Amino acid sequence: MLSRIVALTLVAFLGACASVPAAPVQAERPLVILVSIDGFRPDYLERGITPVLSQLAAEGASGPMRPSFPSVTFPNHYTLVTGLHPDNHGIVGNNMIDAELGSFSLRNKEAVTDRRWWDDGEPIWVTAENAGLVTGTMFWPGSEADIRGVRPTHWTEFDQSMPGNARVDRVLGWMDLTEEQRPDLTTLYFDTVDTAGHSHGPDGVQTDEAVRDVDASVGRLIEGLEARGLYERTVLIVVSDHGMAATSPDRVTYLDDLVDVEAVRIIYSGAVTLLNPVPGREAEVDAALIGSRPHLDCWRRSEIPARFRLGSHPRVPAIVCASEPGWLLATRARPVTREGGAHGYDNASPEMAAVFIANGPGVMKGRRLTDLDSVDVQPLLGRLLGIAVPEGDGDPADTLPVTEP
């Protein structure tokens, strides 16, 4: 990785000598690989178990990143690639109800592959394909649907059992293709850190093991790129969708103690809870839930605090409840019985912060970022690829410190 110093110096020198920006040349276009490590908190880099990721951060631009609310997987992965908050791209939860389309969940294959759930936003691979670039998605929420009628050139159906190294090898296989077939933009997704964090908490030994494994897989990716002579022209963007907070059976609010559970339809519950009253029982549910109580706030859709940027999309349910970080909302029928971890909380909570690392040609060395939002990633990707992207909710200026002037 130290060889990048020479490359970055050359980039800076050429930039200083050029009075007029040259038209981009395909052979010189950087390869951009967007890596998501689901549930990876920024402070995991400080545990001494991530030599690869920590070096990428030290030699590049990095910092904590604020996710969108709710701080859960599908909404935030789609935010990262569209530059839109969930209220605008339409993926407002891991589970959703749509008046026309019915029910959506992560395991509902028919819904996940139905573009109508995703068409409110334009992910970066659609923008890039429409601009004549080649893209590849090694797992990413939305990438199995022909969003706005466009698919990535290379894509893979999600298989959670596929090991991290096998995912890396699939990406490296795409890098072995000809220049015309090789992806200009690639996404790569790892889920094991999130899985371990849920089961064992953010401080669990098993979570540390998952962090080590993913770090090694990223190292495998770098080694493979180096062996192919592609590393010096590759920009790696490593992100996560949210963080993780420790939970316990001692920190639970039970919905049954607040309202007759037969009066509500629970769409999603836990750190954040999305629900609709049963028709005819709206007044009863409102009276029981709306307001603040210890460790829990519930709002009508129209009264969700403005800072959450949620409430206008028709898929947002009638009532949204947010638990205090570390607390959960559950039912007696499905009690919390063991310690673990959760996310979905207030996106300003430090435990919900996501990681951001950029490293590669043209990226500032040793730059520390302090005010990055997940909606800022999409315009950065567009700038790196040299393509115009749809205007989103982010501020492109927020990521200007990432790249060389």
WOURRA-V626041 format. One record per helix or strand of 2 or more residues. SS is the DSSP state (a for helix, b for strand). FROM is the first residue (numbers start at 1). TO is the last residue. If there is no record, write none. Layout:
ss-><SS & SS>
from-><FROM & FROM>
to-><TO & TO>
This chain:
ss-><a & a & b & a & a & b & a & a & b & b & a & a & a & b & a & b & a & b & a & a & a & b & b & b & a & a & b & b & a & b & b & a & a & b & b & b & a & b & b & b & a & a>
from-><4 & 26 & 31 & 42 & 51 & 61 & 73 & 86 & 96 & 102 & 109 & 115 & 124 & 135 & 147 & 154 & 164 & 185 & 192 & 205 & 231 & 234 & 245 & 252 & 255 & 261 & 264 & 272 & 282 & 291 & 296 & 301 & 306 & 319 & 328 & 340 & 350 & 354 & 367 & 372 & 374 & 396>
to-><17 & 28 & 37 & 46 & 58 & 66 & 82 & 89 & 98 & 104 & 112 & 117 & 130 & 138 & 149 & 155 & 175 & 190 & 200 & 227 & 233 & 239 & 247 & 254 & 257 & 263 & 268 & 277 & 289 & 293 & 300 & 303 & 308 & 323 & 331 & 342 & 352 & 359 & 368 & 373 & 385 & 402>
